[in-house]
Amino acid sequence: MKDYVLITGATSGFGEACAQLFANHKYNLILTGRRQERLVQLLENLREQEGIDVIDLCFDVRNELDVNRAIDSLGEEIRSNLTILINNAGLAVGRGPINEGITDDWERMIDTNVKGLLYVTRAISPIFKSNKKGHIINVSSIAGKEVYPGGNVYCASKHAVDALSKAMRIDLLPHNIRVTNIAPGAAETEFSIVRFKGDKATAKSIYDGFKPLSAEDVADVIFFAATRPPHVTLNDITIMPTAQANGTIFHRE
């Protein structure tokens, strides 16, 4: 049986692009997300692919009880063939100085980007340990490498993902579990629309004057990392548009 890949936040952006790419290569999929209608639509599209199994688990990674219930619902055959976890679920909400921060925005980012990643990893890593193999791919950000004006709590949450990736490598090393940290730069997905709370004009202006990454660009890198030989681990990958030098410097036409 082909391996199963579990992707959190699969209903848009990097997660959806990963789902399509892994399906194209005949991997079985376990797709998670908060939005049931989007999950159903994605499943319908992917199930047109012949020869793969696609499972949907609708839950919010911020709810530890729901995470555990969903993972516990997987059958033994699926669990024994689950080899890749893509911790993709994450978001930025708001952008501004710390003294004007909205605590609800902070809590959404910390609960999703940090605690949600921890809950899912805690539920899946014992399965990998039992299988004596596995690969955890954490989607961080250039914001996990640098801090920029107005990014305070989002940057802190992605720095946490970067640190957790390093810590996971140490803790899980004896169990033949690989860990990869992926740090994308500017990518045009729903990310900025969510960050600016539906203000599409402001969200689009972030990418004025240069060609940003697409979700498919990032999915390609994740797939490459996931398909290296068993003795090879790509620990940390930063991917940015050619027009981006670091977290804040862009060449705009």
C-alpha positions as CSV (number, residue, x, y, z in Angstrom):
1,M,0.0,0.0,0.0
2,K,1.2,3.5,-0.8
3,D,2.1,5.7,2.1
4,Y,-0.4,8.1,3.7
5,V,0.3,11.8,4.0
6,L,-1.5,13.9,6.6
7,I,-1.8,17.6,5.7
8,T,-3.2,20.1,8.2
9,G,-4.9,23.3,6.8
10,A,-5.5,21.5,3.5
11,T,-8.4,23.6,2.3
12,S,-6.4,26.4,0.8
13,G,-2.9,27.7,0.0
14,F,0.1,25.5,0.6
15,G,-1.9,22.7,2.1
16,E,-4.3,22.4,-0.9
17,A,-1.3,22.6,-3.3
18,C,0.4,19.9,-1.4
19,A,-2.7,17.7,-1.5
20,Q,-2.9,18.0,-5.3
21,L,0.8,17.4,-5.8
22,F,1.0,14.3,-3.6
23,A,-2.2,13.0,-5.1
24,N,-0.7,13.4,-8.6
25,H,2.1,11.1,-7.4
26,K,-0.4,8.5,-6.1
27,Y,0.1,9.1,-2.3
28,N,-2.9,8.4,-0.1
29,L,-4.1,11.4,1.7
30,I,-5.5,12.4,5.1
31,L,-6.7,16.0,4.8
32,T,-7.7,18.2,7.7
33,G,-9.3,21.7,7.9
34,R,-11.9,23.7,9.7
35,R,-14.1,24.4,6.7
36,Q,-16.2,21.3,6.0
37,E,-17.6,22.5,2.7
38,R,-14.1,23.2,1.3
39,L,-12.9,19.8,2.5
40,V,-15.8,18.1,0.7
41,Q,-15.0,19.9,-2.5
42,L,-11.4,19.1,-2.3
43,L,-12.1,15.4,-1.7
44,E,-14.5,15.3,-4.6
45,N,-11.7,16.8,-6.9
46,L,-9.0,14.5,-5.6
47,R,-11.0,11.3,-5.6
48,E,-11.1,11.6,-9.4
49,Q,-7.5,10.4,-9.2
50,E,-7.4,6.7,-9.6
51,G,-5.7,4.4,-7.2
52,I,-5.5,6.6,-4.1
53,D,-7.4,6.8,-0.8
54,V,-8.5,10.2,0.4
55,I,-9.8,10.7,4.0
56,D,-11.1,14.0,5.4
57,L,-10.9,15.0,9.1
58,C,-12.8,18.2,9.9
59,F,-11.4,19.8,13.0
60,D,-9.7,23.0,14.3
61,V,-6.1,22.3,15.3
62,R,-6.6,24.7,18.2
63,N,-8.8,22.2,20.0
64,E,-6.6,19.4,21.5
65,L,-9.6,17.2,22.2
66,D,-10.8,17.3,18.6
67,V,-7.3,16.7,17.3
68,N,-7.0,13.6,19.4
69,R,-10.4,12.3,18.5
70,A,-9.7,12.7,14.8
71,I,-6.4,11.0,14.9
72,D,-7.8,8.2,17.1
73,S,-10.5,7.6,14.5
74,L,-7.9,6.4,12.0
75,G,-7.8,2.6,11.4
76,E,-4.8,0.5,12.2
77,E,-4.0,-0.2,8.5
78,I,-3.9,3.6,7.8
79,R,-1.9,4.3,10.9
80,S,0.7,1.7,10.0
81,N,1.1,3.3,6.6
82,L,1.1,6.9,7.8
83,T,4.6,8.2,7.1
84,I,4.4,12.0,6.4
85,L,2.9,14.8,8.5
86,I,2.8,18.3,7.0
87,N,2.1,20.8,9.7
88,N,0.8,23.5,7.4
89,A,-2.2,25.0,9.4
90,G,-1.3,28.6,10.3
91,L,-2.2,32.2,9.9
92,A,-1.4,35.8,10.5
93,V,-4.1,38.1,11.8
94,G,-3.5,41.9,11.9
95,R,-0.3,43.9,11.5
96,G,0.7,46.8,13.7
97,P,2.8,47.9,16.6
98,I,2.8,45.9,19.8
99,N,1.2,48.7,21.8
100,E,-1.8,48.6,19.5
101,G,-2.1,44.9,19.4
102,I,-5.4,43.1,19.7
103,T,-5.2,40.2,22.1
104,D,-7.8,38.1,20.2
105,D,-5.5,38.3,17.1
106,W,-2.5,37.3,19.3
107,E,-4.4,34.3,20.7
108,R,-5.6,33.1,17.3
109,M,-2.0,33.1,16.0
110,I,-0.4,31.5,19.0
111,D,-3.2,28.9,19.4
112,T,-3.0,27.9,15.7
113,N,0.6,28.4,14.7
114,V,2.2,27.0,17.9
115,K,-0.2,25.1,20.1
116,G,-2.1,23.6,17.1
117,L,1.2,22.3,15.6
118,L,2.1,20.9,19.0
119,Y,-1.2,19.1,19.4
120,V,-1.1,17.5,16.0
121,T,2.6,16.5,16.4
122,R,1.9,15.0,19.9
123,A,-0.9,12.9,18.3
124,I,1.1,11.7,15.3
125,S,4.6,11.2,16.6
126,P,3.8,8.1,18.7
127,I,2.4,6.5,15.4
128,F,5.7,7.3,13.7
129,K,7.6,5.9,16.6
130,S,5.6,2.7,16.4
131,N,6.2,2.5,12.7
132,K,9.9,3.1,13.2
133,K,9.9,5.8,10.6
134,G,8.2,9.1,9.7
135,H,8.7,12.6,8.4
136,I,7.4,15.8,10.0
137,I,7.4,18.8,7.8
138,N,6.7,22.1,9.6
139,V,5.7,25.1,7.6
140,S,7.3,28.1,9.2
141,S,8.1,31.4,7.4
142,I,10.9,33.9,6.7
143,A,9.1,35.5,9.7
144,G,10.6,32.6,11.7
145,K,14.1,33.8,10.8
146,E,13.7,37.6,11.0
147,V,11.4,40.1,12.7
148,Y,9.9,43.0,10.8
149,P,7.8,46.1,11.8
150,G,4.3,45.2,12.8
151,G,5.0,41.5,12.7
152,N,5.7,41.0,16.4
153,V,3.4,38.2,17.5
154,Y,3.2,36.5,14.1
155,C,7.0,36.5,13.9
156,A,7.2,35.2,17.5
157,S,4.9,32.3,16.6
158,K,6.9,31.3,13.5
159,H,10.2,31.7,15.5
160,A,8.6,29.1,17.8
161,V,8.0,26.8,14.9
162,D,11.6,27.1,13.8
163,A,12.8,26.3,17.3
164,L,10.4,23.4,17.7
165,S,11.6,21.9,14.4
166,K,15.2,21.9,15.8
167,A,14.0,20.4,19.1
168,M,11.9,17.8,17.4
169,R,14.9,16.6,15.4
170,I,16.8,16.0,18.7
171,D,13.9,14.3,20.5
172,L,12.8,12.1,17.6
173,L,16.3,11.2,16.3
174,P,16.4,7.8,18.1
175,H,13.1,6.8,16.4
176,N,14.2,7.3,12.8
177,I,11.8,10.3,12.4
178,R,12.9,13.0,10.1
179,V,12.0,16.7,10.6
180,T,12.1,19.5,8.0
181,N,11.4,23.2,8.5
182,I,10.1,25.1,5.5
183,A,10.4,28.9,5.6
184,P,8.7,30.6,2.6
185,G,9.0,34.3,1.9
186,A,6.3,36.3,0.1
187,A,3.7,34.0,-1.3
188,E,0.4,35.1,-2.8
189,T,-2.3,32.9,-1.3
190,E,-5.2,33.7,1.1
191,F,-2.5,34.6,3.7
192,S,-2.7,38.4,3.3
193,I,-6.4,38.5,2.9
194,V,-6.7,36.8,6.3
195,R,-4.0,39.0,7.8
196,F,-5.9,42.1,6.7
197,K,-9.2,40.7,7.7
198,G,-10.8,40.6,4.2
199,D,-9.3,43.9,2.8
200,K,-8.4,42.5,-0.6
201,A,-7.0,45.7,-1.9
202,T,-4.5,46.0,0.9
203,A,-3.7,42.3,0.7
204,K,-2.9,42.5,-3.0
205,S,-0.8,45.7,-2.7
206,I,1.8,43.6,-0.7
207,Y,2.8,42.0,-3.9
208,D,2.9,45.1,-6.1
209,G,5.8,45.3,-8.5
210,F,7.2,41.8,-8.2
211,K,6.3,38.2,-8.8
212,P,5.6,36.4,-5.5
213,L,5.8,32.7,-4.8
214,S,2.8,30.6,-5.6
215,A,1.3,27.9,-3.4
216,E,2.6,25.4,-6.0
217,D,6.1,26.7,-5.7
218,V,6.2,25.9,-2.0
219,A,4.4,22.6,-2.5
220,D,7.2,21.6,-5.0
221,V,9.8,22.2,-2.3
222,I,7.8,20.3,0.3
223,F,7.4,17.3,-2.0
224,F,11.1,17.4,-2.9
225,A,12.0,17.3,0.8
226,A,9.6,14.5,1.5
227,T,10.9,12.3,-1.3
228,R,14.6,12.2,-0.5
229,P,16.2,8.8,0.2
230,P,15.6,7.5,3.7
231,H,19.1,8.4,4.8
232,V,18.8,12.0,3.7
233,T,17.1,14.8,5.7
234,L,16.7,18.4,4.6
235,N,16.6,20.1,7.9
236,D,15.8,23.6,7.0
237,I,14.8,25.2,3.7
238,T,14.2,28.9,3.1
239,I,12.4,29.7,-0.2
240,M,11.8,33.3,-1.4
241,P,10.9,35.1,-4.7
242,T,13.9,36.2,-6.7
243,A,12.8,39.7,-6.0
244,Q,13.1,39.3,-2.2
245,A,16.4,39.5,-0.4
246,N,15.2,39.1,3.2
247,G,12.1,39.7,5.3
248,T,11.7,43.3,4.3
249,I,13.8,44.1,1.2
250,F,12.2,43.7,-2.2
251,H,13.1,44.8,-5.7
252,R,9.9,46.2,-7.2
253,E,9.5,47.2,-10.8
